[in-house]
Amino acid sequence: MIVRDSASSANPKTYWTRKRREQWAGWVFIAPEVIGLIGLSLFPLLSSLVLSFTEWNLVGGLSAIRFNGVDNFVQLFKDDHFILALKNNVLFSAGTVPLTMLIGIVLAALIHKKLYAKTFFKVAFFIPYICSTVAIAAVWQALYHPSKGPLNQLLMQLGISNPPHWLVDTSYSLIAIMIIYIWQILGYQIIIFLAGMSNIPEELYEAAKIDGATGIQQFRRITLPLLGPTTFFLAITSTISSFKVFDLIKFLTNGGPNYSSTVIVYQIYEEGFERFRMGYASAMSWALFLMILLVTSITWMTQSRKVHQ
């Protein structure tokens, strides 16, 4: 006589358990994001990698694609325009990233400790970051006007008889873009630094005051060390952002005069969408990606060593 377990017969095991239903429901909810990521990010990324080993004139259609190996990458380092764009990019990043972070952390410290109406100053500094870049560029284009611009008018009143021509001067065009870029992203860095400072316990500052530490000593010994992770985050994101600058240059100078303000992203745009050399433009894109990856890796390793010391 076979005796069946009444509990097991009453509740037979099924595939659609509660845990599995929850898992599948989660996958259904994130499916649009995953599909969008694959379709709009991964597929174009892999396509550009394949195209970087080809010679393809966009006007000729897909039938015009010709495999040429690593010729595009070899040509990059023989291209004077690409080398100049790379130098400009390095100068742009070296000039904007440290200066923006320095000004940002100083202003954040002042707003955090010394100023009334903190909310007003936070909003005032942050507005340029959220405004349209085209609108910002149009305003600065008027400010930079060689003869009628307020900036040069002020310089002439201060006794400078021959002020810079800014956007139309090969010596100052890149500097002019750097000034606008610093002004635009400064508010974002101030907000991030303020968020980091708000997490520092006030007890540390009170103990330092009791020990006789000045405001500058508190800033050096407490604020700066405890803002290490925030500074590291901003260093990486600012470096990546500085290598991707495009819209200001496109609107204000078109890479000129005489390629003096051309950077790699603008060079990619010219090669791909003006000269229709999509294979060569893709090779430039991957060269830029590898350079950003290298800089980010070096920054990451440097920070990791400091943490473990």
ChimeraX commands (.cxc) that place a marker at each C-alpha (Angstrom):
marker #1 position 0.00,0.00,0.00 radius 0.5
marker #1 position 1.49,3.38,-1.10 radius 0.5
marker #1 position 1.09,6.27,1.34 radius 0.5
marker #1 position 1.32,9.70,-0.23 radius 0.5
marker #1 position 2.41,12.78,1.64 radius 0.5
marker #1 position -0.71,14.88,1.95 radius 0.5
marker #1 position 1.29,18.13,2.20 radius 0.5
marker #1 position 3.28,17.48,-0.99 radius 0.5
marker #1 position 0.18,16.44,-2.94 radius 0.5
marker #1 position -1.69,19.50,-1.78 radius 0.5
marker #1 position 1.14,21.90,-2.73 radius 0.5
marker #1 position 2.92,20.43,-5.77 radius 0.5
marker #1 position 6.20,22.17,-6.77 radius 0.5
marker #1 position 5.88,24.50,-9.73 radius 0.5
marker #1 position 8.38,26.58,-11.72 radius 0.5
marker #1 position 6.54,29.84,-11.06 radius 0.5
marker #1 position 7.46,30.24,-7.44 radius 0.5
marker #1 position 7.04,33.60,-5.77 radius 0.5
marker #1 position 10.78,34.29,-5.97 radius 0.5
marker #1 position 10.89,33.51,-9.70 radius 0.5
marker #1 position 7.85,35.70,-10.38 radius 0.5
marker #1 position 9.56,38.60,-8.61 radius 0.5
marker #1 position 12.75,38.01,-10.59 radius 0.5
marker #1 position 10.94,37.96,-13.92 radius 0.5
marker #1 position 8.92,41.03,-12.98 radius 0.5
marker #1 position 12.21,42.81,-12.28 radius 0.5
marker #1 position 13.60,41.79,-15.67 radius 0.5
marker #1 position 10.44,43.01,-17.41 radius 0.5
marker #1 position 10.75,46.41,-15.74 radius 0.5
marker #1 position 14.42,46.88,-16.68 radius 0.5
marker #1 position 14.03,45.39,-20.18 radius 0.5
marker #1 position 13.39,48.77,-21.88 radius 0.5
marker #1 position 16.56,50.19,-20.31 radius 0.5
marker #1 position 18.61,47.15,-21.33 radius 0.5
marker #1 position 17.25,47.24,-24.89 radius 0.5
marker #1 position 17.96,50.96,-25.09 radius 0.5
marker #1 position 21.49,50.44,-23.77 radius 0.5
marker #1 position 22.19,47.74,-26.34 radius 0.5
marker #1 position 20.61,49.63,-29.22 radius 0.5
marker #1 position 21.86,53.12,-28.47 radius 0.5
marker #1 position 25.20,52.47,-26.77 radius 0.5
marker #1 position 26.71,49.02,-27.22 radius 0.5
marker #1 position 25.80,48.56,-30.87 radius 0.5
marker #1 position 27.15,51.98,-31.99 radius 0.5
marker #1 position 30.25,51.38,-29.84 radius 0.5
marker #1 position 31.02,48.05,-31.48 radius 0.5
marker #1 position 30.15,49.43,-34.91 radius 0.5
marker #1 position 32.62,52.29,-34.49 radius 0.5
marker #1 position 35.29,49.80,-33.43 radius 0.5
marker #1 position 34.74,47.81,-36.65 radius 0.5
marker #1 position 34.66,50.98,-38.74 radius 0.5
marker #1 position 37.95,52.16,-37.27 radius 0.5
marker #1 position 39.66,49.39,-39.27 radius 0.5
marker #1 position 37.99,50.41,-42.51 radius 0.5
marker #1 position 38.03,53.15,-45.09 radius 0.5
marker #1 position 34.49,54.35,-45.61 radius 0.5
marker #1 position 33.13,57.42,-47.33 radius 0.5
marker #1 position 29.69,57.99,-45.82 radius 0.5
marker #1 position 28.26,59.26,-49.12 radius 0.5
marker #1 position 29.06,55.94,-50.83 radius 0.5
marker #1 position 26.77,53.89,-48.58 radius 0.5
marker #1 position 27.54,50.55,-46.95 radius 0.5
marker #1 position 28.88,49.11,-50.20 radius 0.5
marker #1 position 31.78,51.60,-50.05 radius 0.5
marker #1 position 33.24,50.10,-46.84 radius 0.5
marker #1 position 36.78,48.76,-47.42 radius 0.5
marker #1 position 38.88,47.04,-44.76 radius 0.5
marker #1 position 42.32,48.66,-44.36 radius 0.5
marker #1 position 43.66,47.18,-41.13 radius 0.5
marker #1 position 45.44,49.58,-38.79 radius 0.5
marker #1 position 46.16,52.16,-41.48 radius 0.5
marker #1 position 43.81,54.68,-39.86 radius 0.5
marker #1 position 45.63,54.47,-36.54 radius 0.5
marker #1 position 49.03,54.77,-38.22 radius 0.5
marker #1 position 47.81,57.80,-40.15 radius 0.5
marker #1 position 46.65,59.51,-36.97 radius 0.5
marker #1 position 50.18,60.11,-35.75 radius 0.5
marker #1 position 51.22,61.42,-39.15 radius 0.5
marker #1 position 48.29,63.85,-39.32 radius 0.5
marker #1 position 49.46,67.35,-38.33 radius 0.5
marker #1 position 45.90,68.47,-37.64 radius 0.5
marker #1 position 45.29,65.56,-35.25 radius 0.5
marker #1 position 48.57,66.21,-33.43 radius 0.5
marker #1 position 47.66,69.88,-33.07 radius 0.5
marker #1 position 44.17,68.95,-31.82 radius 0.5
marker #1 position 45.76,66.58,-29.29 radius 0.5
marker #1 position 48.11,69.30,-28.03 radius 0.5
marker #1 position 45.20,71.73,-27.73 radius 0.5
marker #1 position 43.20,69.13,-25.82 radius 0.5
marker #1 position 46.04,68.51,-23.38 radius 0.5
marker #1 position 46.50,72.26,-22.85 radius 0.5
marker #1 position 42.75,72.69,-22.42 radius 0.5
marker #1 position 42.52,69.93,-19.80 radius 0.5
marker #1 position 45.69,71.00,-17.98 radius 0.5
marker #1 position 44.44,74.58,-17.84 radius 0.5
marker #1 position 40.80,74.04,-16.89 radius 0.5
marker #1 position 40.68,71.01,-14.59 radius 0.5
marker #1 position 43.12,72.12,-11.82 radius 0.5
marker #1 position 42.04,75.77,-11.97 radius 0.5
marker #1 position 38.33,74.96,-11.81 radius 0.5
marker #1 position 38.82,72.62,-8.88 radius 0.5
marker #1 position 40.98,75.17,-7.03 radius 0.5
marker #1 position 38.47,77.99,-7.49 radius 0.5
marker #1 position 35.59,75.63,-6.76 radius 0.5
marker #1 position 36.91,74.35,-3.45 radius 0.5
marker #1 position 37.85,77.85,-2.24 radius 0.5
marker #1 position 34.44,79.30,-3.11 radius 0.5
marker #1 position 32.70,76.27,-1.63 radius 0.5
marker #1 position 34.61,76.73,1.64 radius 0.5
marker #1 position 33.68,80.43,1.75 radius 0.5
marker #1 position 30.02,79.73,1.04 radius 0.5
marker #1 position 29.95,76.90,3.57 radius 0.5
marker #1 position 31.51,78.85,6.43 radius 0.5
marker #1 position 31.46,82.59,5.85 radius 0.5
marker #1 position 28.48,83.71,3.77 radius 0.5
marker #1 position 24.88,84.49,4.53 radius 0.5
marker #1 position 22.21,83.71,1.92 radius 0.5
marker #1 position 24.00,80.49,1.01 radius 0.5
marker #1 position 21.09,79.23,-1.08 radius 0.5
marker #1 position 21.24,82.32,-3.29 radius 0.5
marker #1 position 24.94,81.88,-4.01 radius 0.5
marker #1 position 24.50,78.16,-4.70 radius 0.5
marker #1 position 21.80,78.90,-7.27 radius 0.5
marker #1 position 23.72,81.84,-8.76 radius 0.5
marker #1 position 26.84,79.78,-9.37 radius 0.5
marker #1 position 24.89,76.75,-10.61 radius 0.5
marker #1 position 22.75,78.58,-13.20 radius 0.5
marker #1 position 25.49,78.67,-15.92 radius 0.5
marker #1 position 25.88,74.89,-15.65 radius 0.5
marker #1 position 22.21,74.21,-16.42 radius 0.5
marker #1 position 21.80,76.93,-19.05 radius 0.5
marker #1 position 21.97,76.19,-22.77 radius 0.5
marker #1 position 25.55,76.15,-23.99 radius 0.5
marker #1 position 24.51,77.94,-27.18 radius 0.5
marker #1 position 22.93,80.77,-25.16 radius 0.5
marker #1 position 26.05,81.03,-23.01 radius 0.5
marker #1 position 28.27,81.08,-26.09 radius 0.5
marker #1 position 26.15,83.83,-27.67 radius 0.5
marker #1 position 26.49,86.02,-24.58 radius 0.5
marker #1 position 30.25,85.51,-24.38 radius 0.5
marker #1 position 30.61,86.14,-28.10 radius 0.5
marker #1 position 29.22,89.63,-27.48 radius 0.5
marker #1 position 31.48,90.09,-24.45 radius 0.5
marker #1 position 34.52,89.09,-26.51 radius 0.5
marker #1 position 33.82,91.50,-29.40 radius 0.5
marker #1 position 37.24,92.99,-30.35 radius 0.5
marker #1 position 36.17,96.65,-30.37 radius 0.5
marker #1 position 32.68,96.97,-28.88 radius 0.5
marker #1 position 32.72,94.15,-26.33 radius 0.5
marker #1 position 32.46,95.17,-22.64 radius 0.5
marker #1 position 35.55,93.15,-21.77 radius 0.5
marker #1 position 37.86,94.96,-24.17 radius 0.5
marker #1 position 36.21,98.29,-23.35 radius 0.5
marker #1 position 37.13,97.71,-19.71 radius 0.5
marker #1 position 40.69,96.73,-20.62 radius 0.5
marker #1 position 41.11,99.91,-22.69 radius 0.5
marker #1 position 39.82,102.02,-19.81 radius 0.5
marker #1 position 42.43,100.37,-17.60 radius 0.5
marker #1 position 45.15,101.56,-19.98 radius 0.5
marker #1 position 45.59,98.56,-22.29 radius 0.5
marker #1 position 45.56,100.24,-25.69 radius 0.5
marker #1 position 45.70,97.02,-27.72 radius 0.5
marker #1 position 43.59,94.38,-25.92 radius 0.5
marker #1 position 43.38,90.80,-27.23 radius 0.5
marker #1 position 41.05,90.03,-30.11 radius 0.5
marker #1 position 40.09,86.86,-28.26 radius 0.5
marker #1 position 38.11,84.54,-30.55 radius 0.5
marker #1 position 39.75,85.76,-33.78 radius 0.5
marker #1 position 43.32,85.70,-32.43 radius 0.5
marker #1 position 45.35,82.49,-32.75 radius 0.5
marker #1 position 47.13,83.24,-29.47 radius 0.5
marker #1 position 43.97,83.77,-27.42 radius 0.5
marker #1 position 41.16,81.73,-29.03 radius 0.5
marker #1 position 41.77,78.61,-26.93 radius 0.5
marker #1 position 42.25,80.70,-23.77 radius 0.5
marker #1 position 38.94,82.44,-24.46 radius 0.5
marker #1 position 37.16,79.07,-24.71 radius 0.5
marker #1 position 38.85,77.92,-21.49 radius 0.5
marker #1 position 37.58,80.97,-19.60 radius 0.5
marker #1 position 33.99,80.29,-20.70 radius 0.5
marker #1 position 34.30,76.59,-19.88 radius 0.5
marker #1 position 35.63,77.27,-16.37 radius 0.5
marker #1 position 32.84,79.78,-15.73 radius 0.5
marker #1 position 30.22,77.32,-16.98 radius 0.5
marker #1 position 31.17,74.25,-14.94 radius 0.5
marker #1 position 32.33,76.06,-11.80 radius 0.5
marker #1 position 28.87,75.93,-10.23 radius 0.5
marker #1 position 28.67,72.14,-10.54 radius 0.5
marker #1 position 31.98,71.71,-8.76 radius 0.5
marker #1 position 30.97,74.12,-6.00 radius 0.5
marker #1 position 27.77,72.14,-5.37 radius 0.5
marker #1 position 29.67,68.84,-5.20 radius 0.5
marker #1 position 32.31,70.29,-2.87 radius 0.5
marker #1 position 29.58,71.75,-0.64 radius 0.5
marker #1 position 27.94,68.32,-0.45 radius 0.5
marker #1 position 31.25,66.83,0.64 radius 0.5
marker #1 position 31.85,69.57,3.23 radius 0.5
marker #1 position 28.39,69.07,4.74 radius 0.5
marker #1 position 29.38,65.50,5.63 radius 0.5
marker #1 position 32.41,66.58,7.66 radius 0.5
marker #1 position 31.53,66.47,11.40 radius 0.5
marker #1 position 31.48,69.92,13.03 radius 0.5
marker #1 position 33.07,68.40,16.13 radius 0.5
marker #1 position 36.39,68.21,14.29 radius 0.5
marker #1 position 36.36,71.97,13.64 radius 0.5
marker #1 position 35.32,72.72,17.21 radius 0.5
marker #1 position 38.18,70.59,18.56 radius 0.5
marker #1 position 40.60,72.34,16.21 radius 0.5
marker #1 position 39.40,75.76,17.42 radius 0.5
marker #1 position 39.96,74.71,21.02 radius 0.5
marker #1 position 43.51,73.70,20.08 radius 0.5
marker #1 position 44.06,77.14,18.59 radius 0.5
marker #1 position 43.96,76.23,14.87 radius 0.5
marker #1 position 43.29,79.09,12.49 radius 0.5
marker #1 position 40.74,78.93,9.68 radius 0.5
marker #1 position 43.45,78.20,7.09 radius 0.5
marker #1 position 44.93,75.45,9.28 radius 0.5
marker #1 position 41.49,73.88,9.69 radius 0.5
marker #1 position 41.04,73.99,5.94 radius 0.5
marker #1 position 44.42,72.35,5.31 radius 0.5
marker #1 position 44.31,69.75,8.08 radius 0.5
marker #1 position 40.62,68.82,8.15 radius 0.5
marker #1 position 38.71,69.96,5.06 radius 0.5
marker #1 position 41.18,69.02,2.34 radius 0.5
marker #1 position 42.03,65.50,3.62 radius 0.5
marker #1 position 38.38,64.58,4.26 radius 0.5
marker #1 position 37.39,65.86,0.81 radius 0.5
marker #1 position 39.76,63.35,-0.82 radius 0.5
marker #1 position 37.03,61.11,-2.33 radius 0.5
marker #1 position 35.08,64.14,-3.57 radius 0.5
marker #1 position 38.20,65.66,-5.13 radius 0.5
marker #1 position 39.04,62.34,-6.76 radius 0.5
marker #1 position 35.54,62.07,-8.23 radius 0.5
marker #1 position 35.66,65.60,-9.63 radius 0.5
marker #1 position 39.17,65.12,-11.01 radius 0.5
marker #1 position 38.06,62.13,-13.08 radius 0.5
marker #1 position 34.73,63.55,-14.26 radius 0.5
marker #1 position 36.26,66.96,-15.06 radius 0.5
marker #1 position 39.09,65.40,-17.04 radius 0.5
marker #1 position 36.66,63.31,-19.09 radius 0.5
marker #1 position 34.42,66.34,-19.64 radius 0.5
marker #1 position 37.35,68.54,-20.73 radius 0.5
marker #1 position 38.34,66.00,-23.39 radius 0.5
marker #1 position 34.79,66.05,-24.77 radius 0.5
marker #1 position 34.39,69.82,-25.19 radius 0.5
marker #1 position 32.75,70.56,-28.53 radius 0.5
marker #1 position 29.71,72.83,-28.50 radius 0.5
marker #1 position 31.51,76.00,-27.38 radius 0.5
marker #1 position 34.17,75.54,-30.05 radius 0.5
marker #1 position 31.64,74.74,-32.76 radius 0.5
marker #1 position 29.55,77.82,-32.02 radius 0.5
marker #1 position 32.31,80.35,-31.34 radius 0.5
marker #1 position 35.37,79.51,-33.46 radius 0.5
marker #1 position 34.74,76.45,-35.66 radius 0.5
marker #1 position 38.16,75.25,-34.55 radius 0.5
marker #1 position 39.89,78.38,-35.81 radius 0.5
marker #1 position 41.50,80.63,-36.49 radius 0.5
marker #1 position 44.07,78.44,-38.23 radius 0.5
marker #1 position 43.19,75.36,-36.11 radius 0.5
marker #1 position 44.27,77.19,-32.94 radius 0.5
marker #1 position 41.17,76.06,-30.99 radius 0.5
marker #1 position 40.60,72.67,-32.63 radius 0.5
marker #1 position 40.33,69.76,-30.20 radius 0.5
marker #1 position 39.95,66.04,-30.88 radius 0.5
marker #1 position 36.16,65.87,-30.64 radius 0.5
marker #1 position 35.82,68.75,-33.09 radius 0.5
marker #1 position 38.34,67.05,-35.38 radius 0.5
marker #1 position 36.22,63.87,-35.22 radius 0.5
marker #1 position 33.17,65.90,-36.22 radius 0.5
marker #1 position 35.00,67.47,-39.16 radius 0.5
marker #1 position 36.34,64.16,-40.46 radius 0.5
marker #1 position 33.07,62.27,-40.02 radius 0.5
marker #1 position 30.36,64.77,-40.93 radius 0.5
marker #1 position 32.09,67.33,-43.13 radius 0.5
marker #1 position 34.65,65.20,-44.99 radius 0.5
marker #1 position 32.53,62.00,-44.61 radius 0.5
marker #1 position 35.58,59.87,-43.65 radius 0.5
marker #1 position 33.74,57.73,-41.13 radius 0.5
marker #1 position 36.45,55.09,-40.80 radius 0.5
marker #1 position 39.11,57.68,-39.97 radius 0.5
marker #1 position 36.74,59.50,-37.61 radius 0.5
marker #1 position 36.01,56.21,-35.81 radius 0.5
marker #1 position 39.75,55.61,-35.37 radius 0.5
marker #1 position 40.06,59.08,-33.83 radius 0.5
marker #1 position 37.17,58.28,-31.49 radius 0.5
marker #1 position 38.84,55.13,-30.24 radius 0.5
marker #1 position 42.18,56.91,-29.87 radius 0.5
marker #1 position 40.41,59.50,-27.71 radius 0.5
marker #1 position 38.72,56.75,-25.70 radius 0.5
marker #1 position 42.07,55.06,-25.02 radius 0.5
marker #1 position 43.64,58.36,-23.96 radius 0.5
marker #1 position 40.81,59.09,-21.53 radius 0.5
marker #1 position 41.03,55.52,-20.21 radius 0.5
marker #1 position 44.78,55.95,-19.65 radius 0.5
marker #1 position 44.39,59.26,-17.82 radius 0.5
marker #1 position 41.53,57.90,-15.70 radius 0.5
marker #1 position 43.51,54.75,-14.83 radius 0.5
marker #1 position 46.55,56.77,-13.76 radius 0.5
marker #1 position 44.36,59.02,-11.60 radius 0.5
marker #1 position 42.63,55.98,-10.09 radius 0.5
marker #1 position 45.91,54.22,-9.25 radius 0.5
marker #1 position 47.35,57.39,-7.73 radius 0.5
marker #1 position 44.30,57.78,-5.50 radius 0.5
marker #1 position 44.39,54.10,-4.51 radius 0.5
marker #1 position 48.02,54.39,-3.43 radius 0.5
marker #1 position 47.20,57.44,-1.28 radius 0.5
marker #1 position 44.32,55.58,0.36 radius 0.5
marker #1 position 46.49,52.57,1.22 radius 0.5
marker #1 position 49.43,54.58,2.56 radius 0.5
marker link #1:1,2 radius 0.2
marker link #1:2,3 radius 0.2
marker link #1:3,4 radius 0.2
marker link #1:4,5 radius 0.2
marker link #1:5,6 radius 0.2
marker link #1:6,7 radius 0.2
marker link #1:7,8 radius 0.2
marker link #1:8,9 radius 0.2
marker link #1:9,10 radius 0.2
marker link #1:10,11 radius 0.2
marker link #1:11,12 radius 0.2
marker link #1:12,13 radius 0.2
marker link #1:13,14 radius 0.2
marker link #1:14,15 radius 0.2
marker link #1:15,16 radius 0.2
marker link #1:16,17 radius 0.2
marker link #1:17,18 radius 0.2
marker link #1:18,19 radius 0.2
marker link #1:19,20 radius 0.2
marker link #1:20,21 radius 0.2
marker link #1:21,22 radius 0.2
marker link #1:22,23 radius 0.2
marker link #1:23,24 radius 0.2
marker link #1:24,25 radius 0.2
marker link #1:25,26 radius 0.2
marker link #1:26,27 radius 0.2
marker link #1:27,28 radius 0.2
marker link #1:28,29 radius 0.2
marker link #1:29,30 radius 0.2
marker link #1:30,31 radius 0.2
marker link #1:31,32 radius 0.2
marker link #1:32,33 radius 0.2
marker link #1:33,34 radius 0.2
marker link #1:34,35 radius 0.2
marker link #1:35,36 radius 0.2
marker link #1:36,37 radius 0.2
marker link #1:37,38 radius 0.2
marker link #1:38,39 radius 0.2
marker link #1:39,40 radius 0.2
marker link #1:40,41 radius 0.2
marker link #1:41,42 radius 0.2
marker link #1:42,43 radius 0.2
marker link #1:43,44 radius 0.2
marker link #1:44,45 radius 0.2
marker link #1:45,46 radius 0.2
marker link #1:46,47 radius 0.2
marker link #1:47,48 radius 0.2
marker link #1:48,49 radius 0.2
marker link #1:49,50 radius 0.2
marker link #1:50,51 radius 0.2
marker link #1:51,52 radius 0.2
marker link #1:52,53 radius 0.2
marker link #1:53,54 radius 0.2
marker link #1:54,55 radius 0.2
marker link #1:55,56 radius 0.2
marker link #1:56,57 radius 0.2
marker link #1:57,58 radius 0.2
marker link #1:58,59 radius 0.2
marker link #1:59,60 radius 0.2
marker link #1:60,61 radius 0.2
marker link #1:61,62 radius 0.2
marker link #1:62,63 radius 0.2
marker link #1:63,64 radius 0.2
marker link #1:64,65 radius 0.2
marker link #1:65,66 radius 0.2
marker link #1:66,67 radius 0.2
marker link #1:67,68 radius 0.2
marker link #1:68,69 radius 0.2
marker link #1:69,70 radius 0.2
marker link #1:70,71 radius 0.2
marker link #1:71,72 radius 0.2
marker link #1:72,73 radius 0.2
marker link #1:73,74 radius 0.2
marker link #1:74,75 radius 0.2
marker link #1:75,76 radius 0.2
marker link #1:76,77 radius 0.2
marker link #1:77,78 radius 0.2
marker link #1:78,79 radius 0.2
marker link #1:79,80 radius 0.2
marker link #1:80,81 radius 0.2
marker link #1:81,82 radius 0.2
marker link #1:82,83 radius 0.2
marker link #1:83,84 radius 0.2
marker link #1:84,85 radius 0.2
marker link #1:85,86 radius 0.2
marker link #1:86,87 radius 0.2
marker link #1:87,88 radius 0.2
marker link #1:88,89 radius 0.2
marker link #1:89,90 radius 0.2
marker link #1:90,91 radius 0.2
marker link #1:91,92 radius 0.2
marker link #1:92,93 radius 0.2
marker link #1:93,94 radius 0.2
marker link #1:94,95 radius 0.2
marker link #1:95,96 radius 0.2
marker link #1:96,97 radius 0.2
marker link #1:97,98 radius 0.2
marker link #1:98,99 radius 0.2
marker link #1:99,100 radius 0.2
marker link #1:100,101 radius 0.2
marker link #1:101,102 radius 0.2
marker link #1:102,103 radius 0.2
marker link #1:103,104 radius 0.2
marker link #1:104,105 radius 0.2
marker link #1:105,106 radius 0.2
marker link #1:106,107 radius 0.2
marker link #1:107,108 radius 0.2
marker link #1:108,109 radius 0.2
marker link #1:109,110 radius 0.2
marker link #1:110,111 radius 0.2
marker link #1:111,112 radius 0.2
marker link #1:112,113 radius 0.2
marker link #1:113,114 radius 0.2
marker link #1:114,115 radius 0.2
marker link #1:115,116 radius 0.2
marker link #1:116,117 radius 0.2
marker link #1:117,118 radius 0.2
marker link #1:118,119 radius 0.2
marker link #1:119,120 radius 0.2
marker link #1:120,121 radius 0.2
marker link #1:121,122 radius 0.2
marker link #1:122,123 radius 0.2
marker link #1:123,124 radius 0.2
marker link #1:124,125 radius 0.2
marker link #1:125,126 radius 0.2
marker link #1:126,127 radius 0.2
marker link #1:127,128 radius 0.2
marker link #1:128,129 radius 0.2
marker link #1:129,130 radius 0.2
marker link #1:130,131 radius 0.2
marker link #1:131,132 radius 0.2
marker link #1:132,133 radius 0.2
marker link #1:133,134 radius 0.2
marker link #1:134,135 radius 0.2
marker link #1:135,136 radius 0.2
marker link #1:136,137 radius 0.2
marker link #1:137,138 radius 0.2
marker link #1:138,139 radius 0.2
marker link #1:139,140 radius 0.2
marker link #1:140,141 radius 0.2
marker link #1:141,142 radius 0.2
marker link #1:142,143 radius 0.2
marker link #1:143,144 radius 0.2
marker link #1:144,145 radius 0.2
marker link #1:145,146 radius 0.2
marker link #1:146,147 radius 0.2
marker link #1:147,148 radius 0.2
marker link #1:148,149 radius 0.2
marker link #1:149,150 radius 0.2
marker link #1:150,151 radius 0.2
marker link #1:151,152 radius 0.2
marker link #1:152,153 radius 0.2
marker link #1:153,154 radius 0.2
marker link #1:154,155 radius 0.2
marker link #1:155,156 radius 0.2
marker link #1:156,157 radius 0.2
marker link #1:157,158 radius 0.2
marker link #1:158,159 radius 0.2
marker link #1:159,160 radius 0.2
marker link #1:160,161 radius 0.2
marker link #1:161,162 radius 0.2
marker link #1:162,163 radius 0.2
marker link #1:163,164 radius 0.2
marker link #1:164,165 radius 0.2
marker link #1:165,166 radius 0.2
marker link #1:166,167 radius 0.2
marker link #1:167,168 radius 0.2
marker link #1:168,169 radius 0.2
marker link #1:169,170 radius 0.2
marker link #1:170,171 radius 0.2
marker link #1:171,172 radius 0.2
marker link #1:172,173 radius 0.2
marker link #1:173,174 radius 0.2
marker link #1:174,175 radius 0.2
marker link #1:175,176 radius 0.2
marker link #1:176,177 radius 0.2
marker link #1:177,178 radius 0.2
marker link #1:178,179 radius 0.2
marker link #1:179,180 radius 0.2
marker link #1:180,181 radius 0.2
marker link #1:181,182 radius 0.2
marker link #1:182,183 radius 0.2
marker link #1:183,184 radius 0.2
marker link #1:184,185 radius 0.2
marker link #1:185,186 radius 0.2
marker link #1:186,187 radius 0.2
marker link #1:187,188 radius 0.2
marker link #1:188,189 radius 0.2
marker link #1:189,190 radius 0.2
marker link #1:190,191 radius 0.2
marker link #1:191,192 radius 0.2
marker link #1:192,193 radius 0.2
marker link #1:193,194 radius 0.2
marker link #1:194,195 radius 0.2
marker link #1:195,196 radius 0.2
marker link #1:196,197 radius 0.2
marker link #1:197,198 radius 0.2
marker link #1:198,199 radius 0.2
marker link #1:199,200 radius 0.2
marker link #1:200,201 radius 0.2
marker link #1:201,202 radius 0.2
marker link #1:202,203 radius 0.2
marker link #1:203,204 radius 0.2
marker link #1:204,205 radius 0.2
marker link #1:205,206 radius 0.2
marker link #1:206,207 radius 0.2
marker link #1:207,208 radius 0.2
marker link #1:208,209 radius 0.2
marker link #1:209,210 radius 0.2
marker link #1:210,211 radius 0.2
marker link #1:211,212 radius 0.2
marker link #1:212,213 radius 0.2
marker link #1:213,214 radius 0.2
marker link #1:214,215 radius 0.2
marker link #1:215,216 radius 0.2
marker link #1:216,217 radius 0.2
marker link #1:217,218 radius 0.2
marker link #1:218,219 radius 0.2
marker link #1:219,220 radius 0.2
marker link #1:220,221 radius 0.2
marker link #1:221,222 radius 0.2
marker link #1:222,223 radius 0.2
marker link #1:223,224 radius 0.2
marker link #1:224,225 radius 0.2
marker link #1:225,226 radius 0.2
marker link #1:226,227 radius 0.2
marker link #1:227,228 radius 0.2
marker link #1:228,229 radius 0.2
marker link #1:229,230 radius 0.2
marker link #1:230,231 radius 0.2
marker link #1:231,232 radius 0.2
marker link #1:232,233 radius 0.2
marker link #1:233,234 radius 0.2
marker link #1:234,235 radius 0.2
marker link #1:235,236 radius 0.2
marker link #1:236,237 radius 0.2
marker link #1:237,238 radius 0.2
marker link #1:238,239 radius 0.2
marker link #1:239,240 radius 0.2
marker link #1:240,241 radius 0.2
marker link #1:241,242 radius 0.2
marker link #1:242,243 radius 0.2
marker link #1:243,244 radius 0.2
marker link #1:244,245 radius 0.2
marker link #1:245,246 radius 0.2
marker link #1:246,247 radius 0.2
marker link #1:247,248 radius 0.2
marker link #1:248,249 radius 0.2
marker link #1:249,250 radius 0.2
marker link #1:250,251 radius 0.2
marker link #1:251,252 radius 0.2
marker link #1:252,253 radius 0.2
marker link #1:253,254 radius 0.2
marker link #1:254,255 radius 0.2
marker link #1:255,256 radius 0.2
marker link #1:256,257 radius 0.2
marker link #1:257,258 radius 0.2
marker link #1:258,259 radius 0.2
marker link #1:259,260 radius 0.2
marker link #1:260,261 radius 0.2
marker link #1:261,262 radius 0.2
marker link #1:262,263 radius 0.2
marker link #1:263,264 radius 0.2
marker link #1:264,265 radius 0.2
marker link #1:265,266 radius 0.2
marker link #1:266,267 radius 0.2
marker link #1:267,268 radius 0.2
marker link #1:268,269 radius 0.2
marker link #1:269,270 radius 0.2
marker link #1:270,271 radius 0.2
marker link #1:271,272 radius 0.2
marker link #1:272,273 radius 0.2
marker link #1:273,274 radius 0.2
marker link #1:274,275 radius 0.2
marker link #1:275,276 radius 0.2
marker link #1:276,277 radius 0.2
marker link #1:277,278 radius 0.2
marker link #1:278,279 radius 0.2
marker link #1:279,280 radius 0.2
marker link #1:280,281 radius 0.2
marker link #1:281,282 radius 0.2
marker link #1:282,283 radius 0.2
marker link #1:283,284 radius 0.2
marker link #1:284,285 radius 0.2
marker link #1:285,286 radius 0.2
marker link #1:286,287 radius 0.2
marker link #1:287,288 radius 0.2
marker link #1:288,289 radius 0.2
marker link #1:289,290 radius 0.2
marker link #1:290,291 radius 0.2
marker link #1:291,292 radius 0.2
marker link #1:292,293 radius 0.2
marker link #1:293,294 radius 0.2
marker link #1:294,295 radius 0.2
marker link #1:295,296 radius 0.2
marker link #1:296,297 radius 0.2
marker link #1:297,298 radius 0.2
marker link #1:298,299 radius 0.2
marker link #1:299,300 radius 0.2
marker link #1:300,301 radius 0.2
marker link #1:301,302 radius 0.2
marker link #1:302,303 radius 0.2
marker link #1:303,304 radius 0.2
marker link #1:304,305 radius 0.2
marker link #1:305,306 radius 0.2
marker link #1:306,307 radius 0.2
marker link #1:307,308 radius 0.2
marker link #1:308,309 radius 0.2
view
